[in-house]
Amino acid sequence: MPGPGRRARRPGPIAASGARSAAPAGPSEVAAPRDAPGSALAPFASRAFLVIWLASVVGNLGTWMRDVASGWVMTSLSPSPVMVALVQAAASLPAMLLALPAGVLADLIDRRRLLLQVQVFLTCVSLVLAVFAGAGLLTPWLLLALVLAGGMAAALAAPAWQTSVPELVPRAHLRAAVALNSTGFNVSRAVGPALGGLVLTTLGVAATYAADALSYVAVIAALLWWRREVPQSTVPPESVPGALRAGLRYALHAPPLRRVLLRAAVFFAFGAAHWALLPLVARQVLEGGAGLYGLLLGGIGFGAVGGALLLPLLRARLGGGDAVLVAGSLASAAAQAGLALTPSAPFAIGICILAGIGWIMALTTLNATAQAVLPDWVRGRGLALYLTVFSGGMTVGSIGWGQLATVIGIAPALLVAASAGALAAIAMRVRPLPAGEASLDPSHHWPEPVLAMEPSRDGPVAVTVEYRVPPERHAAFRAAIAPLGQARRRDGAMAWGVFVDAEDPARIVEWFLLASWAEHQRQHARVTQADRDVQQALRAFHDGPPPRVTHLLALAPEARP
């Protein structure tokens, strides 16, 4: 019988022989080939996904129309390259600043309600733009303020949109659903700018903004129709500050996610150049109007749709996501150089098609890899960090390339971006993207410990795991347990270490410290199948019965047996 403060000798935070196996997968979790033939349109079998997808395409059409109007109006209100580039920066800056808090909200609250509130606010922003444009009252700084307000709302919604996808389709169709979302976005990108340019030239700026406001009605209707089932959690809920810390801690101790964020930052910083300077290419370099600007953006969208359709073939030919990312980066750099040297509008439209192909190759690869390396419990916060890097790269890049264009000219700035981007893409091959093939489903293989006393709500918890490893195998064991240390810290541990008993060298003690018993309960739910594989590999070093696991609670006056 375990005495006070002791627990029964049951396996805990390590896979042990005879330990409880993972719960069997439900119908939506049945494994399926990742690239099974004919599965690309499978998510449309889900009515909820189809309705939300169609509504989002309509909403994105309106967004692109609004962006065309905003970029073009600024060239009339203030033709300065810096002010024109600030339109792009104002749209993307909020995502850099608000993405992580938005990711926390996406993981903690009802995503459907959050999305509805954001869509209503965006409708109001577009209506205000329409009214002020119709009355001739728009000024450069008022335009930037309203674009900034729209960017803030979009930043709050972005993680919720992305994390809702797994709720709309079976797990086996998740990758196909992500790809269809990218295709839908780029269909909007292909059609929206051209449609926006047409409305802008025929009906005016106010009508373009009004059309954007109308597009949000479709999104609001789809969200009202969707009856989302709020998942029930069996672990203690996280507070907003705690969830924020958990998201940052996960990124700090998850090397695959860090690798994705690094590669994304490099690509977006240089890829922002042609997005920021394209309005000036249309007006000043090619001496065109709003219609030409819309066609250039439409060329990018058309290229993106074509690139999305060719992506499976390109991935098979190039041999993996990292090669696709490098190829997309080089195509984007070539397009920037082409825009700098373009002799005519038709040539520039063709170059924009190449830019779209390169953009979607890189963007889809980065997005899909980010999704693949994140477990469900932190998906919103992980994708929020990815969006932060995306928006930060676009914001800083837009401002920087706008400033450089002011000093040396539009064409030289594009050539600098192209050269530097190509060199960076090649240099980054030393930090390849992760394959994203690890199984991150919860393993549920840690049994609940049997306690003889009630844990304190706030006190820290120390967990020890005792192994028996012959001294001649210590070096190999230390290398094998290092990934487990990353996982412990990633999932909640504030500190972690491994010690050897000086009196008994075959006895090795792993320990990790958590802020509270509730945090340890959440840690139980976060352990993945991939973590279980690491723990099972450690058993090859261990001699004897399953490793002994001990839970130590902070000694407090109110502790009760």
C-alpha positions as CSV (number, residue, x, y, z in Angstrom):
1,M,0.0,0.0,0.0
2,P,1.4,3.4,-0.9
3,G,1.7,5.7,2.1
4,P,0.8,9.4,2.3
5,G,2.4,11.3,-0.5
6,R,3.2,8.2,-2.4
7,R,1.4,6.8,-5.5
8,A,0.8,3.3,-6.8
9,R,3.6,1.9,-8.9
10,R,1.9,2.4,-12.3
11,P,3.6,3.5,-15.5
12,G,3.2,7.2,-16.1
13,P,4.9,9.6,-18.6
14,I,6.7,6.9,-20.5
15,A,5.5,4.1,-22.7
16,A,5.7,0.9,-20.7
17,S,5.1,-2.8,-21.6
18,G,1.5,-3.6,-21.0
19,A,0.5,0.1,-20.6
20,R,-2.9,1.2,-21.8
21,S,-2.9,1.6,-25.6
22,A,-4.2,4.6,-27.5
23,A,-7.9,4.8,-28.0
24,P,-9.1,3.3,-31.2
25,A,-9.6,5.8,-34.0
26,G,-13.2,6.8,-34.9
27,P,-14.6,6.8,-38.4
28,S,-13.2,10.3,-39.1
29,E,-9.7,9.3,-38.0
30,V,-9.1,6.3,-40.2
31,A,-5.7,6.7,-41.8
32,A,-5.7,7.2,-45.5
33,P,-3.0,7.7,-48.1
34,R,-1.9,11.4,-48.0
35,D,-2.0,11.7,-51.8
36,A,-4.6,9.1,-52.7
37,P,-5.7,9.4,-56.4
38,G,-9.1,11.0,-56.8
39,S,-9.1,12.5,-53.3
40,A,-8.6,16.1,-54.2
41,L,-12.3,16.9,-54.3
42,A,-13.3,14.6,-51.4
43,P,-13.9,17.4,-48.9
44,F,-16.8,18.7,-51.0
45,A,-18.7,15.6,-49.9
46,S,-19.1,17.5,-46.6
47,R,-21.9,19.9,-47.0
48,A,-20.6,22.2,-44.2
49,F,-17.2,22.5,-45.9
50,L,-18.8,23.1,-49.3
51,V,-21.0,25.9,-48.0
52,I,-18.3,27.6,-46.0
53,W,-15.9,27.2,-49.0
54,L,-18.3,28.9,-51.4
55,A,-19.0,31.7,-49.0
56,S,-15.3,32.3,-48.4
57,V,-14.6,32.5,-52.2
58,V,-17.3,35.2,-52.5
59,G,-15.9,37.0,-49.5
60,N,-12.4,36.9,-50.9
61,L,-13.7,38.2,-54.2
62,G,-14.9,41.3,-52.4
63,T,-11.7,41.6,-50.4
64,W,-9.6,41.7,-53.6
65,M,-11.9,44.2,-55.1
66,R,-11.5,46.4,-52.0
67,D,-7.7,46.0,-52.1
68,V,-7.6,47.0,-55.8
69,A,-9.6,50.1,-55.0
70,S,-7.5,51.0,-52.0
71,G,-4.2,50.6,-53.8
72,W,-5.4,52.6,-56.8
73,V,-7.0,55.4,-54.8
74,M,-3.8,55.9,-52.9
75,T,-1.9,56.5,-56.1
76,S,-4.3,59.4,-56.8
77,L,-4.4,60.8,-53.3
78,S,-0.6,60.5,-52.8
79,P,1.6,59.1,-55.5
80,S,4.6,58.7,-53.1
81,P,6.0,55.1,-53.3
82,V,6.1,55.1,-49.5
83,M,2.4,56.0,-49.1
84,V,1.4,53.4,-51.7
85,A,3.4,50.8,-50.0
86,L,1.8,51.7,-46.7
87,V,-1.5,50.5,-48.0
88,Q,-0.1,47.0,-48.1
89,A,1.6,47.5,-44.8
90,A,-1.6,48.7,-43.1
91,A,-3.4,45.6,-44.3
92,S,-0.7,43.2,-43.1
93,L,0.7,44.9,-40.0
94,P,-2.3,43.9,-37.7
95,A,-1.8,40.3,-38.5
96,M,1.8,40.5,-37.3
97,L,0.7,42.2,-34.0
98,L,-2.6,40.4,-33.4
99,A,-2.1,36.9,-34.9
100,L,-0.9,35.2,-31.7
101,P,-3.7,36.6,-29.4
102,A,-6.1,35.7,-32.2
103,G,-4.7,32.2,-32.2
104,V,-5.3,31.9,-28.5
105,L,-8.9,33.0,-29.0
106,A,-9.3,30.4,-31.8
107,D,-8.1,27.6,-29.5
108,L,-10.2,28.8,-26.4
109,I,-13.5,30.2,-27.5
110,D,-16.3,29.4,-30.0
111,R,-14.7,30.1,-33.4
112,R,-18.1,30.5,-35.2
113,R,-19.2,33.3,-32.9
114,L,-15.8,35.0,-33.3
115,L,-16.0,34.8,-37.1
116,L,-19.5,36.2,-37.2
117,Q,-18.6,39.2,-35.2
118,V,-15.6,39.9,-37.4
119,Q,-17.6,39.6,-40.6
120,V,-20.1,42.2,-39.3
121,F,-17.3,44.6,-38.4
122,L,-15.7,44.2,-41.8
123,T,-19.0,44.9,-43.5
124,C,-19.2,48.2,-41.5
125,V,-15.6,49.1,-42.5
126,S,-16.4,48.7,-46.2
127,L,-19.6,50.6,-45.9
128,V,-17.8,53.5,-44.3
129,L,-15.2,53.4,-47.1
130,A,-18.0,53.5,-49.7
131,V,-19.7,56.4,-48.1
132,F,-16.6,58.5,-47.7
133,A,-15.4,57.7,-51.2
134,G,-18.8,58.6,-52.7
135,A,-18.8,61.9,-50.8
136,G,-15.2,62.7,-51.9
137,L,-14.0,62.8,-48.3
138,L,-11.3,60.2,-48.4
139,T,-7.8,61.4,-47.5
140,P,-4.6,59.4,-47.5
141,W,-4.5,59.0,-43.7
142,L,-8.2,58.2,-43.4
143,L,-7.8,55.5,-46.1
144,L,-4.9,54.0,-44.2
145,A,-6.8,54.1,-40.9
146,L,-9.8,52.2,-42.4
147,V,-7.5,49.7,-44.2
148,L,-5.8,49.2,-40.8
149,A,-9.1,48.6,-39.1
150,G,-10.0,46.0,-41.7
151,G,-6.7,44.4,-41.3
152,M,-7.2,44.2,-37.6
153,A,-10.5,42.4,-38.0
154,A,-9.1,40.1,-40.6
155,A,-6.1,39.3,-38.3
156,L,-8.5,38.3,-35.5
157,A,-10.4,35.9,-37.9
158,A,-7.5,34.3,-39.7
159,P,-6.5,31.6,-37.2
160,A,-10.2,30.8,-36.5
161,W,-10.7,30.2,-40.2
162,Q,-7.8,27.9,-40.6
163,T,-8.4,26.0,-37.4
164,S,-12.1,25.4,-38.4
165,V,-11.1,23.3,-41.4
166,P,-10.5,20.1,-39.3
167,E,-14.1,20.5,-37.9
168,L,-15.6,20.6,-41.4
169,V,-14.1,17.4,-42.9
170,P,-13.0,13.9,-41.8
171,R,-9.4,13.8,-40.7
172,A,-8.4,11.8,-43.8
173,H,-9.5,14.7,-46.0
174,L,-7.7,17.4,-44.1
175,R,-4.8,17.9,-46.5
176,A,-7.2,18.0,-49.5
177,A,-9.3,20.5,-47.7
178,V,-6.3,22.8,-47.0
179,A,-5.4,22.5,-50.7
180,L,-9.0,23.4,-51.8
181,N,-8.9,26.4,-49.5
182,S,-5.8,27.6,-51.2
183,T,-7.4,27.0,-54.6
184,G,-10.5,28.9,-53.6
185,F,-8.5,31.8,-52.4
186,N,-6.5,32.0,-55.6
187,V,-9.6,31.7,-57.7
188,S,-10.7,34.8,-55.9
189,R,-7.3,36.3,-56.5
190,A,-7.6,35.6,-60.2
191,V,-11.1,37.0,-60.6
192,G,-11.3,39.6,-57.9
193,P,-8.7,42.0,-59.0
194,A,-9.9,42.0,-62.6
195,L,-13.5,42.4,-61.4
196,G,-12.4,45.1,-59.1
197,G,-10.7,46.9,-61.9
198,L,-13.8,46.7,-64.1
199,V,-16.1,48.0,-61.3
200,L,-13.6,50.7,-60.5
201,T,-13.4,52.0,-64.0
202,T,-17.1,51.7,-64.8
203,L,-18.9,52.4,-61.5
204,G,-16.3,54.2,-59.4
205,V,-14.5,53.7,-56.1
206,A,-17.6,53.9,-53.9
207,A,-19.4,51.1,-55.8
208,T,-16.3,48.9,-55.5
209,Y,-16.3,49.3,-51.7
210,A,-20.1,48.7,-51.6
211,A,-19.6,45.4,-53.6
212,D,-17.1,44.3,-50.9
213,A,-19.6,45.0,-48.2
214,L,-22.2,43.0,-50.0
215,S,-19.8,40.0,-50.3
216,Y,-19.6,39.7,-46.5
217,V,-23.4,39.1,-46.4
218,A,-22.7,35.7,-48.1
219,V,-20.1,34.8,-45.4
220,I,-22.4,35.9,-42.6
221,A,-25.3,33.8,-44.0
222,A,-23.0,30.7,-44.3
223,L,-21.8,31.1,-40.7
224,L,-25.3,31.4,-39.4
225,W,-26.3,28.3,-41.3
226,W,-23.3,26.3,-39.9
227,R,-24.3,24.5,-36.7
228,R,-20.9,24.0,-35.1
229,E,-20.5,21.3,-32.4
230,V,-18.3,22.8,-29.7
231,P,-15.9,20.0,-28.7
232,Q,-15.9,19.0,-25.0
233,S,-12.6,18.9,-23.2
234,T,-11.8,16.5,-20.4
235,V,-8.8,18.6,-19.1
236,P,-8.8,21.8,-17.1
237,P,-9.4,24.9,-19.3
238,E,-6.5,27.2,-20.0
239,S,-6.5,30.9,-19.2
240,V,-5.7,33.4,-21.9
241,P,-2.2,34.3,-20.5
242,G,-1.5,30.6,-19.8
243,A,-2.6,29.7,-23.4
244,L,-0.4,32.4,-24.8
245,R,2.6,31.2,-22.8
246,A,1.9,27.6,-23.9
247,G,1.8,28.6,-27.6
248,L,5.2,30.4,-27.3
249,R,6.7,27.6,-25.3
250,Y,5.6,25.1,-27.9
251,A,7.2,27.1,-30.7
252,L,10.4,27.5,-28.7
253,H,10.7,23.7,-28.2
254,A,9.3,22.4,-31.4
255,P,12.2,22.3,-34.0
256,P,10.0,21.4,-37.0
257,L,7.8,24.5,-36.4
258,R,10.8,26.7,-35.9
259,R,12.2,25.5,-39.3
260,V,9.0,26.4,-41.1
261,L,8.9,29.8,-39.5
262,L,12.4,30.6,-40.5
263,R,11.9,29.6,-44.1
264,A,8.6,31.5,-44.2
265,A,10.3,34.7,-42.9
266,V,13.0,34.6,-45.6
267,F,10.6,34.0,-48.4
268,F,8.0,36.6,-47.4
269,A,10.5,39.3,-46.7
270,F,11.8,39.2,-50.3
271,G,8.5,38.1,-51.9
272,A,6.7,41.3,-50.6
273,A,8.5,43.5,-53.2
274,H,6.3,43.0,-56.2
275,W,3.1,43.1,-54.1
276,A,4.1,46.5,-52.6
277,L,5.4,48.1,-55.9
278,L,2.9,46.6,-58.4
279,P,0.5,49.6,-58.3
280,L,3.5,51.9,-59.2
281,V,4.6,49.5,-61.9
282,A,1.1,49.8,-63.5
283,R,0.8,53.6,-63.2
284,Q,4.4,54.9,-63.5
285,V,6.4,52.2,-65.3
286,L,3.7,51.1,-67.8
287,E,1.7,54.3,-67.6
288,G,-1.6,52.4,-67.4
289,G,-4.8,52.8,-65.4
290,A,-6.8,50.9,-62.8
291,G,-7.9,48.3,-65.4
292,L,-4.2,47.4,-66.1
293,Y,-3.5,47.2,-62.4
294,G,-6.5,44.8,-62.0
295,L,-5.2,42.7,-64.9
296,L,-1.7,42.5,-63.4
297,L,-3.2,41.2,-60.1
298,G,-5.5,38.9,-62.1
299,G,-2.4,37.5,-63.8
300,I,-0.9,36.7,-60.4
301,G,-4.2,35.0,-59.4
302,F,-4.5,33.1,-62.7
303,G,-0.9,31.9,-62.3
304,A,-1.6,30.8,-58.7
305,V,-4.6,28.7,-59.7
306,G,-2.6,27.1,-62.4
307,G,0.3,26.5,-60.1
308,A,-2.1,24.9,-57.5
309,L,-3.3,22.5,-60.2
310,L,0.2,21.6,-61.2
311,L,1.5,21.4,-57.6
312,P,1.1,17.6,-57.1
313,L,3.0,17.0,-60.4
314,L,5.7,19.5,-59.5
315,R,6.1,18.0,-56.1
316,A,6.5,14.5,-57.6
317,R,9.0,15.7,-60.1
318,L,11.0,17.9,-57.7
319,G,11.1,15.3,-55.0
320,G,9.6,17.0,-51.9
321,G,8.3,20.1,-50.2
322,D,11.7,21.8,-49.7
323,A,12.6,21.5,-53.5
324,V,9.1,23.0,-54.3
325,L,9.7,25.9,-51.9
326,V,13.1,26.7,-53.5
327,A,11.6,26.4,-57.0
328,G,8.8,28.7,-56.0
329,S,11.2,31.2,-54.5
330,L,13.3,31.3,-57.7
331,A,10.2,31.7,-59.9
332,S,9.1,34.6,-57.7
333,A,12.6,36.2,-58.0
334,A,12.6,35.7,-61.8
335,A,9.2,37.4,-62.0
336,Q,10.4,40.4,-60.0
337,A,13.3,40.8,-62.3
338,G,10.9,40.5,-65.3
339,L,8.7,43.3,-63.9
340,A,11.8,45.5,-63.5
341,L,12.7,45.0,-67.1
342,T,9.3,44.7,-68.7
343,P,8.9,46.4,-72.1
344,S,5.1,46.3,-72.3
345,A,1.9,45.6,-70.5
346,P,1.2,42.2,-72.2
347,F,4.7,41.1,-71.2
348,A,4.1,42.3,-67.6
349,I,0.8,40.3,-67.4
350,G,2.7,37.2,-68.5
351,I,5.4,37.9,-65.9
352,C,2.6,38.2,-63.2
353,I,1.4,34.8,-64.2
354,L,4.9,33.5,-63.4
355,A,4.8,35.4,-60.1
356,G,1.5,33.7,-59.2
357,I,2.9,30.3,-59.9
358,G,6.0,30.9,-57.8
359,W,3.9,32.4,-55.0
360,I,1.4,29.5,-54.7
361,M,4.2,26.9,-54.9
362,A,5.9,28.5,-51.9
363,L,2.8,29.6,-50.0
364,T,1.0,26.2,-50.2
365,T,4.2,24.3,-49.3
366,L,4.8,26.5,-46.2
367,N,1.1,26.4,-45.2
368,A,0.7,22.6,-45.6
369,T,3.9,22.0,-43.7
370,A,2.9,24.2,-40.8
371,Q,-0.4,22.4,-40.6
372,A,1.4,19.0,-40.7
373,V,3.8,19.7,-37.8
374,L,1.1,21.0,-35.4
375,P,-1.1,18.9,-33.1
376,D,-4.7,19.9,-32.7
377,W,-4.4,21.4,-29.2
378,V,-2.1,24.2,-30.3
379,R,-3.0,24.4,-34.0
380,G,-4.6,27.9,-33.6
381,R,-1.6,29.3,-31.8
382,G,0.9,27.6,-34.1
383,L,-0.8,28.9,-37.2
384,A,-1.0,32.3,-35.6
385,L,2.7,32.3,-35.3
386,Y,3.0,31.4,-38.9
387,L,0.6,34.2,-39.8
388,T,2.7,36.6,-37.7
389,V,5.8,35.7,-39.7
390,F,3.8,36.0,-42.9
391,S,2.4,39.4,-42.0
392,G,5.7,40.6,-40.5
393,G,7.6,39.7,-43.6
394,M,5.1,41.4,-45.8
395,T,4.8,44.5,-43.6
396,V,8.6,45.0,-43.1
397,G,9.3,44.0,-46.7
398,S,6.6,46.4,-48.1
399,I,7.9,49.3,-46.1
400,G,11.5,48.5,-46.9
401,W,11.0,48.0,-50.7
402,G,8.9,51.1,-50.8
403,Q,11.7,53.1,-49.1
404,L,14.3,51.6,-51.4
405,A,12.2,52.4,-54.5
406,T,12.0,56.0,-53.3
407,V,15.8,56.2,-53.2
408,I,16.9,54.2,-56.3
409,G,13.7,53.8,-58.3
410,I,11.1,51.1,-58.9
411,A,13.0,48.9,-61.4
412,P,16.3,48.9,-59.5
413,A,14.5,48.1,-56.2
414,L,12.8,45.1,-57.9
415,L,16.1,43.9,-59.3
416,V,17.7,44.1,-55.8
417,A,14.8,42.1,-54.4
418,A,15.1,39.5,-57.1
419,S,18.8,39.0,-56.7
420,A,18.7,38.8,-52.9
421,G,15.6,36.6,-52.9
422,A,17.2,34.1,-55.2
423,L,20.4,33.9,-53.2
424,A,18.5,33.5,-49.9
425,A,16.4,30.7,-51.4
426,I,19.5,28.8,-52.3
427,A,21.3,29.5,-49.0
428,M,18.3,28.3,-47.0
429,R,18.6,24.8,-48.4
430,V,21.0,24.1,-45.4
431,R,17.8,24.4,-43.3
432,P,15.4,22.1,-45.1
433,L,11.7,22.0,-44.4
434,P,10.5,19.1,-42.1
435,A,8.8,16.2,-43.9
436,G,5.7,16.6,-41.7
437,E,5.0,12.9,-41.6
438,A,5.0,12.3,-37.8
439,S,1.7,11.2,-36.3
440,L,0.6,14.0,-34.0
441,D,-2.7,12.4,-32.9
442,P,-3.0,12.1,-29.1
443,S,-1.7,8.8,-27.9
444,H,-3.5,8.7,-24.5
445,H,-1.1,6.1,-23.4
446,W,-0.2,7.7,-20.0
447,P,-2.4,6.2,-17.3
448,E,-3.8,8.5,-14.7
449,P,-1.7,8.3,-11.5
450,V,-3.3,7.0,-8.4
451,L,-2.8,9.7,-5.7
452,A,-3.0,9.4,-2.0
453,M,-3.5,13.1,-1.4
454,E,-5.3,15.9,-3.1
455,P,-3.0,18.1,-5.3
456,S,-2.9,21.8,-4.7
457,R,-4.4,23.9,-7.4
458,D,-1.5,26.3,-7.7
459,G,1.5,24.4,-6.5
460,P,4.3,23.1,-8.8
461,V,4.6,19.5,-9.7
462,A,7.8,17.5,-10.2
463,V,7.7,14.2,-12.1
464,T,10.6,11.7,-12.0
465,V,11.1,8.6,-14.2
466,E,13.7,6.1,-13.1
467,Y,15.5,4.0,-15.7
468,R,18.0,1.1,-15.3
469,V,20.7,1.6,-18.0
470,P,24.1,-0.1,-18.0
471,P,26.9,2.5,-17.9
472,E,28.4,1.5,-21.2
473,R,25.1,2.6,-22.9
474,H,24.8,6.0,-21.2
475,A,26.0,8.0,-24.2
476,A,23.5,6.3,-26.6
477,F,20.7,6.7,-24.0
478,R,21.5,10.4,-23.6
479,A,21.2,10.9,-27.3
480,A,17.9,8.9,-27.5
481,I,16.3,10.8,-24.6
482,A,17.1,14.3,-25.9
483,P,14.0,14.5,-28.2
484,L,11.9,13.4,-25.3
485,G,13.2,16.4,-23.3
486,Q,12.1,18.7,-26.2
487,A,8.7,17.1,-26.0
488,R,8.4,17.5,-22.2
489,R,9.2,21.2,-22.5
490,R,7.1,21.7,-25.5
491,D,4.0,20.2,-23.8
492,G,4.3,22.1,-20.5
493,A,7.4,21.4,-18.5
494,M,9.2,24.5,-17.2
495,A,12.5,22.6,-16.7
496,W,13.8,19.2,-17.6
497,G,17.0,17.2,-16.9
498,V,18.6,13.8,-16.6
499,F,20.8,12.6,-13.8
500,V,22.8,9.5,-13.0
501,D,23.0,8.1,-9.4
502,A,26.7,8.4,-8.3
503,E,26.2,5.4,-5.9
504,D,24.4,3.3,-8.5
505,P,25.6,4.2,-12.0
506,A,23.0,2.0,-13.7
507,R,20.2,4.2,-12.1
508,I,19.3,7.2,-14.3
509,V,16.6,9.6,-13.2
510,E,14.7,11.9,-15.6
511,W,12.9,14.8,-14.1
512,F,10.7,17.6,-15.2
513,L,8.9,20.4,-13.4
514,L,5.4,21.8,-14.2
515,A,3.6,24.9,-12.9
516,S,0.6,23.0,-11.5
517,W,-1.3,19.7,-11.4
518,A,-3.7,21.1,-14.0
519,E,-0.8,21.7,-16.3
520,H,0.3,18.1,-15.9
521,Q,-3.2,16.9,-16.7
522,R,-3.0,19.0,-19.9
523,Q,0.4,17.5,-20.6
524,H,-1.2,14.0,-20.4
525,A,-3.6,15.0,-23.2
526,R,-0.9,16.5,-25.4
527,V,1.3,13.5,-25.7
528,T,1.3,12.3,-29.4
529,Q,1.8,9.1,-31.2
530,A,5.3,10.4,-32.3
531,D,6.2,11.0,-28.7
532,R,5.1,7.5,-27.8
533,D,7.5,6.1,-30.4
534,V,10.3,8.0,-28.8
535,Q,9.4,6.6,-25.4
536,Q,9.1,3.1,-26.7
537,A,12.6,3.4,-28.2
538,L,14.0,4.3,-24.8
539,R,12.7,0.9,-23.5
540,A,15.5,-0.8,-25.5
541,F,18.0,0.8,-23.1
542,H,16.1,0.0,-19.9
543,D,16.6,-3.2,-18.0
544,G,14.0,-4.7,-15.8
545,P,10.3,-3.9,-15.1
546,P,8.7,-0.7,-16.5
547,P,10.4,2.5,-15.4
548,R,9.2,3.8,-12.0
549,V,7.3,7.1,-12.3
550,T,6.9,9.4,-9.3
551,H,4.8,12.5,-8.9
552,L,6.0,15.0,-6.3
553,L,3.7,17.8,-5.1
554,A,4.9,21.0,-3.5
555,L,4.6,20.6,0.3
556,A,2.0,23.2,1.4
557,P,0.3,23.8,4.7
558,E,-3.2,23.0,3.3
559,A,-2.1,19.7,1.7
560,R,-4.7,17.0,2.8
561,P,-4.3,13.2,2.6
